[in-house]
């Protein structure tokens, strides 16, 4: 992969216990549904000027799931959640940073 090539998803599977994103650099990202829903970056969930969280986690069902997804341009994904929320646009950079796979978790632990 060329160093200036944009890292982007080649496959997104929302059908399992977690959302699985296979990236064009060979990485397989794992994203629990509720974790991503709680990290929604839209203006209803995050105060635009300060970045303060507006979403109350107690109002997000514990079993919330993505029921659909679509690409937004060449830089992000948008999910439709079964709690009828659909306005968050998750950039590829944000998604890669939120990956919960073992390698990413170990990498973050090593940065501390």
MDAnalysis code that builds the backbone (N, CA, C; Angstrom):
import MDAnalysis as mda
import numpy as np

u = mda.Universe.empty(336, n_residues=112, atom_resindex=np.repeat(np.arange(112), 3), trajectory=True)
u.add_TopologyAttr("name", ["N", "CA", "C"] * 112)
u.add_TopologyAttr("resid", np.arange(1, 113))
u.add_TopologyAttr("resname", ["UNK", "UNK", "UNK", "UNK", "UNK", "UNK", "UNK", "UNK", "UNK", "UNK", "UNK", "UNK", "UNK", "UNK", "UNK", "UNK", "UNK", "UNK", "UNK", "UNK", "UNK", "UNK", "UNK", "UNK", "UNK", "UNK", "UNK", "UNK", "UNK", "UNK", "UNK", "UNK", "UNK", "UNK", "UNK", "UNK", "UNK", "UNK", "UNK", "UNK", "UNK", "UNK", "UNK", "UNK", "UNK", "UNK", "UNK", "UNK", "UNK", "UNK", "UNK", "UNK", "UNK", "UNK", "UNK", "UNK", "UNK", "UNK", "UNK", "UNK", "UNK", "UNK", "UNK", "UNK", "UNK", "UNK", "UNK", "UNK", "UNK", "UNK", "UNK", "UNK", "UNK", "UNK", "UNK", "UNK", "UNK", "UNK", "UNK", "UNK", "UNK", "UNK", "UNK", "UNK", "UNK", "UNK", "UNK", "UNK", "UNK", "UNK", "UNK", "UNK", "UNK", "UNK", "UNK", "UNK", "UNK", "UNK", "UNK", "UNK", "UNK", "UNK", "UNK", "UNK", "UNK", "UNK", "UNK", "UNK", "UNK", "UNK", "UNK", "UNK"])
u.atoms.positions = np.array([
    [0.840, -1.172, 0.000],
    [0.000, 0.000, 0.000],
    [0.891, 1.244, 0.000],
    [0.628, 2.163, -0.905],
    [1.397, 3.404, -0.990],
    [1.152, 4.255, 0.241],
    [2.184, 4.966, 0.687],
    [2.073, 5.751, 1.917],
    [1.066, 6.886, 1.799],
    [0.763, 7.362, 0.591],
    [-0.188, 8.455, 0.441],
    [-1.600, 7.958, 0.122],
    [-1.794, 6.638, 0.082],
    [-3.113, 6.081, -0.202],
    [-3.999, 6.182, 1.034],
    [-5.217, 6.560, 0.828],
    [-6.177, 6.703, 1.924],
    [-6.592, 5.320, 2.416],
    [-6.541, 5.146, 3.734],
    [-7.011, 3.896, 4.328],
    [-8.531, 3.985, 4.402],
    [-9.194, 2.999, 3.780],
    [-10.653, 3.014, 3.747],
    [-11.194, 1.593, 3.815],
    [-12.454, 1.463, 4.183],
    [-13.061, 0.138, 4.275],
    [-13.240, -0.499, 2.899],
    [-13.058, -1.820, 2.872],
    [-13.399, -2.549, 1.657],
    [-14.632, -3.418, 1.894],
    [-14.972, -3.637, 3.180],
    [-16.137, -4.441, 3.528],
    [-16.579, -4.058, 4.939],
    [-17.894, -3.900, 5.117],
    [-18.458, -3.583, 6.434],
    [-19.556, -4.601, 6.714],
    [-19.416, -5.336, 7.818],
    [-20.397, -6.353, 8.205],
    [-21.040, -5.934, 9.526],
    [-22.329, -5.621, 9.474],
    [-23.047, -5.188, 10.677],
    [-23.894, -6.306, 11.272],
    [-23.811, -7.522, 10.729],
    [-24.740, -8.591, 11.096],
    [-24.410, -9.311, 12.398],
    [-23.202, -9.198, 12.892],
    [-22.804, -9.975, 14.062],
    [-22.931, -9.218, 15.374],
    [-22.307, -9.768, 16.397],
    [-22.332, -9.160, 17.723],
    [-21.595, -7.834, 17.745],
    [-20.671, -7.643, 16.797],
    [-19.944, -6.385, 16.650],
    [-19.896, -6.052, 15.159],
    [-19.683, -4.804, 14.854],
    [-19.490, -4.379, 13.469],
    [-18.047, -4.725, 13.101],
    [-17.870, -5.382, 11.976],
    [-16.539, -5.755, 11.502],
    [-16.257, -4.944, 10.239],
    [-15.139, -4.240, 10.255],
    [-14.720, -3.476, 9.083],
    [-13.377, -4.033, 8.623],
    [-13.355, -4.500, 7.381],
    [-12.106, -4.921, 6.752],
    [-11.588, -3.728, 5.959],
    [-10.367, -3.307, 6.290],
    [-9.764, -2.123, 5.699],
    [-8.853, -2.502, 4.544],
    [-8.623, -1.565, 3.634],
    [-7.820, -1.845, 2.445],
    [-6.330, -2.047, 2.742],
    [-5.911, -1.838, 3.983],
    [-4.520, -2.120, 4.344],
    [-4.375, -3.484, 5.029],
    [-5.464, -4.281, 5.016],
    [-5.429, -5.614, 5.596],
    [-5.897, -5.697, 7.036],
    [-6.134, -4.572, 7.685],
    [-6.585, -4.575, 9.081],
    [-8.052, -4.993, 9.156],
    [-8.387, -5.752, 10.205],
    [-9.769, -6.158, 10.470],
    [-10.191, -5.485, 11.769],
    [-11.032, -4.463, 11.653],
    [-11.469, -3.697, 12.818],
    [-12.720, -4.277, 13.441],
    [-12.779, -4.220, 14.773],
    [-13.914, -4.748, 15.530],
    [-14.502, -3.603, 16.347],
    [-15.820, -3.397, 16.213],
    [-16.488, -2.255, 16.834],
    [-17.817, -2.706, 17.443],
    [-17.885, -2.845, 18.765],
    [-19.167, -3.180, 19.379],
    [-20.230, -2.144, 18.990],
    [-21.414, -2.613, 18.657],
    [-22.483, -1.730, 18.200],
    [-22.723, -0.567, 19.170],
    [-22.965, -0.890, 20.435],
    [-23.305, 0.166, 21.399],
    [-22.156, 1.158, 21.589],
    [-20.932, 0.655, 21.581],
    [-19.785, 1.549, 21.731],
    [-19.791, 2.607, 20.629],
    [-19.999, 2.168, 19.377],
    [-20.030, 3.141, 18.280],
    [-21.223, 4.075, 18.404],
    [-22.380, 3.541, 18.782],
    [-23.560, 4.403, 18.934],
    [-23.306, 5.475, 19.997],
    [-22.661, 5.098, 21.099],
    [-22.367, 6.059, 22.162],
    [-21.330, 7.094, 21.740],
    [-20.546, 6.787, 20.717],
    [-19.538, 7.724, 20.210],
    [-20.033, 8.518, 19.004],
    [-21.336, 8.544, 18.804],
    [-21.879, 9.268, 17.659],
    [-21.410, 10.724, 17.698],
    [-20.840, 11.207, 16.591],
    [-20.299, 12.569, 16.561],
    [-21.275, 13.646, 16.080],
    [-22.551, 13.305, 15.901],
    [-23.484, 14.282, 15.330],
    [-23.797, 15.404, 16.317],
    [-24.389, 16.470, 15.816],
    [-24.686, 17.651, 16.634],
    [-25.740, 17.377, 17.705],
    [-26.525, 16.325, 17.561],
    [-27.486, 15.975, 18.610],
    [-26.813, 15.244, 19.765],
    [-25.668, 14.634, 19.485],
    [-24.968, 13.836, 20.496],
    [-23.754, 14.535, 21.087],
    [-23.212, 15.526, 20.370],
    [-22.020, 16.245, 20.816],
    [-22.217, 17.735, 20.566],
    [-21.984, 18.550, 21.583],
    [-22.099, 20.005, 21.440],
    [-21.051, 20.476, 20.445],
    [-21.504, 21.130, 19.405],
    [-20.619, 21.455, 18.279],
    [-19.445, 22.360, 18.639],
    [-19.639, 23.333, 19.474],
    [-18.575, 24.296, 19.757],
    [-17.578, 23.809, 20.815],
    [-18.049, 23.041, 21.780],
    [-17.163, 22.620, 22.873],
    [-16.744, 21.157, 22.797],
    [-17.501, 20.343, 22.056],
    [-17.232, 18.913, 22.007],
    [-17.796, 18.160, 23.197],
    [-18.554, 18.872, 24.048],
    [-19.161, 18.247, 25.236],
    [-20.211, 17.230, 24.812],
    [-20.172, 16.065, 25.427],
    [-21.155, 15.020, 25.117],
    [-22.555, 15.461, 25.554],
    [-23.515, 15.302, 24.663],
    [-24.914, 15.599, 24.964],
    [-25.735, 14.324, 25.112],
    [-25.228, 13.247, 24.566],
    [-25.941, 11.970, 24.592],
    [-25.865, 11.358, 25.980],
    [-27.020, 11.037, 26.538],
    [-27.081, 10.368, 27.833],
    [-27.026, 8.861, 27.583],
    [-25.958, 8.195, 28.003],
    [-25.838, 6.750, 27.760],
    [-27.025, 5.949, 28.292],
    [-27.682, 6.449, 29.323],
    [-28.838, 5.745, 29.874],
    [-30.022, 5.722, 28.912],
    [-29.990, 6.586, 27.893],
    [-31.071, 6.630, 26.915],
    [-30.770, 5.818, 25.655],
    [-29.637, 5.129, 25.654],
    [-29.272, 4.268, 24.528],
    [-29.460, 2.824, 24.985],
    [-30.333, 2.074, 24.305],
    [-30.581, 0.689, 24.728],
    [-29.290, -0.136, 24.760],
    [-29.188, -1.021, 25.731],
    [-27.976, -1.840, 25.861],
    [-27.762, -2.729, 24.647],
    [-28.823, -3.111, 23.966],
    [-28.709, -3.982, 22.800],
    [-28.809, -3.255, 21.472],
    [-28.555, -1.951, 21.473],
    [-28.663, -1.182, 20.229],
    [-27.759, -1.784, 19.152],
    [-28.247, -1.781, 17.909],
    [-27.498, -2.371, 16.800],
    [-27.627, -1.504, 15.561],
    [-26.611, -1.544, 14.751],
    [-26.690, -0.916, 13.437],
    [-27.523, -1.826, 12.547],
    [-28.482, -1.256, 11.839],
    [-29.313, -2.053, 10.934],
    [-28.987, -1.768, 9.468],
    [-28.227, -0.704, 9.229],
    [-27.790, -0.388, 7.875],
    [-26.586, 0.547, 7.970],
    [-25.854, 0.660, 6.881],
    [-24.700, 1.550, 6.822],
    [-24.500, 1.980, 5.387],
    [-23.862, 3.122, 5.234],
    [-23.540, 3.585, 3.884],
    [-22.301, 4.456, 3.937],
    [-21.588, 4.458, 2.808],
    [-20.417, 5.311, 2.688],
    [-20.867, 6.752, 2.510],
    [-20.087, 7.674, 3.079],
    [-20.294, 9.108, 2.882],
    [-19.058, 9.611, 2.162],
    [-19.220, 9.893, 0.891],
    [-18.075, 10.311, 0.091],
    [-16.973, 9.280, 0.151],
    [-15.741, 9.761, 0.200],
    [-14.564, 8.896, 0.276],
    [-13.876, 9.011, 1.635],
    [-14.663, 9.415, 2.680],
    [-14.002, 9.690, 3.955],
    [-14.718, 9.182, 5.197],
    [-15.947, 8.645, 5.073],
    [-16.691, 8.314, 6.280],
    [-17.761, 7.255, 6.025],
    [-18.294, 6.728, 7.135],
    [-19.446, 5.842, 7.110],
    [-20.554, 6.455, 7.959],
    [-21.776, 6.151, 7.584],
    [-22.939, 6.562, 8.365],
    [-23.737, 5.305, 8.673],
    [-24.196, 5.190, 9.916],
    [-24.955, 4.020, 10.345],
    [-26.387, 4.421, 10.667],
    [-27.316, 3.520, 10.384],
    [-28.698, 3.643, 10.843],
    [-28.815, 2.678, 12.007],
    [-29.141, 3.224, 13.182],
    [-29.229, 2.418, 14.396],
    [-30.671, 2.025, 14.641],
    [-30.886, 0.898, 15.309],
    [-32.248, 0.441, 15.535],
    [-32.997, 1.268, 16.589],
    [-32.328, 2.268, 17.182],
    [-33.036, 3.224, 18.036],
    [-33.471, 4.450, 17.212],
    [-33.424, 4.308, 15.871],
    [-33.864, 5.311, 14.888],
    [-32.911, 6.495, 14.762],
    [-31.715, 6.381, 15.293],
    [-30.727, 7.451, 15.145],
    [-29.918, 7.190, 13.882],
    [-29.648, 8.236, 13.098],
    [-28.956, 8.009, 11.829],
    [-28.131, 9.207, 11.355],
    [-27.934, 10.210, 12.169],
    [-27.293, 11.436, 11.676],
    [-25.786, 11.490, 11.873],
    [-25.199, 10.550, 12.565],
    [-23.756, 10.598, 12.806],
    [-22.948, 10.143, 11.608],
    [-21.915, 10.893, 11.299],
    [-20.984, 10.533, 10.234],
    [-19.644, 10.231, 10.898],
    [-19.213, 8.982, 10.763],
    [-17.991, 8.497, 11.401],
    [-16.871, 8.497, 10.367],
    [-15.908, 9.388, 10.510],
    [-14.810, 9.421, 9.544],
    [-13.990, 8.137, 9.667],
    [-13.317, 7.800, 8.579],
    [-12.465, 6.613, 8.615],
    [-11.409, 6.742, 9.700],
    [-10.854, 7.932, 9.859],
    [-9.838, 8.156, 10.894],
    [-10.421, 7.888, 12.287],
    [-11.634, 8.373, 12.546],
    [-12.300, 8.152, 13.832],
    [-12.542, 6.667, 14.062],
    [-12.995, 5.976, 13.025],
    [-13.258, 4.547, 13.170],
    [-11.981, 3.766, 13.459],
    [-10.914, 4.064, 12.748],
    [-9.656, 3.350, 12.997],
    [-9.181, 3.589, 14.427],
    [-9.337, 4.793, 14.923],
    [-8.902, 5.118, 16.284],
    [-9.758, 4.408, 17.335],
    [-10.997, 4.042, 16.981],
    [-11.913, 3.410, 17.929],
    [-11.875, 1.891, 17.881],
    [-11.048, 1.317, 17.034],
    [-11.000, -0.138, 16.878],
    [-10.686, -0.805, 18.218],
    [-11.406, -1.899, 18.493],
    [-11.210, -2.616, 19.757],
    [-10.484, -3.944, 19.587],
    [-9.872, -4.179, 18.431],
    [-9.159, -5.448, 18.242],
    [-7.963, -5.512, 19.201],
    [-7.438, -6.695, 19.393],
    [-6.325, -6.900, 20.325],
    [-5.116, -6.051, 19.943],
    [-4.759, -6.036, 18.668],
    [-3.581, -5.280, 18.235],
    [-3.740, -3.789, 18.517],
    [-4.908, -3.240, 18.245],
    [-5.124, -1.802, 18.498],
    [-5.141, -1.494, 19.985],
    [-5.767, -2.363, 20.777],
    [-5.778, -2.163, 22.224],
    [-4.366, -2.236, 22.793],
    [-3.565, -3.180, 22.323],
    [-2.177, -3.292, 22.795],
    [-1.370, -2.073, 22.377],
    [-1.621, -1.575, 21.164],
    [-0.929, -0.381, 20.692],
    [-1.240, 0.841, 21.523],
    [-2.520, 1.000, 21.887],
    [-2.908, 2.136, 22.746],
    [-2.305, 2.003, 24.128],
    [-2.251, 0.773, 24.665],
    [-1.680, 0.551, 25.996],
    [-0.183, 0.888, 25.990],
    [0.490, 0.606, 24.886],
    [1.908, 0.879, 24.780],
    [2.212, 2.357, 24.652],
    [1.230, 3.172, 24.280],
    [1.417, 4.626, 24.118],
    [1.268, 5.365, 25.436],
    [0.782, 4.686, 26.466],
    [0.542, 5.357, 27.751],
    [1.798, 5.560, 28.515],
])
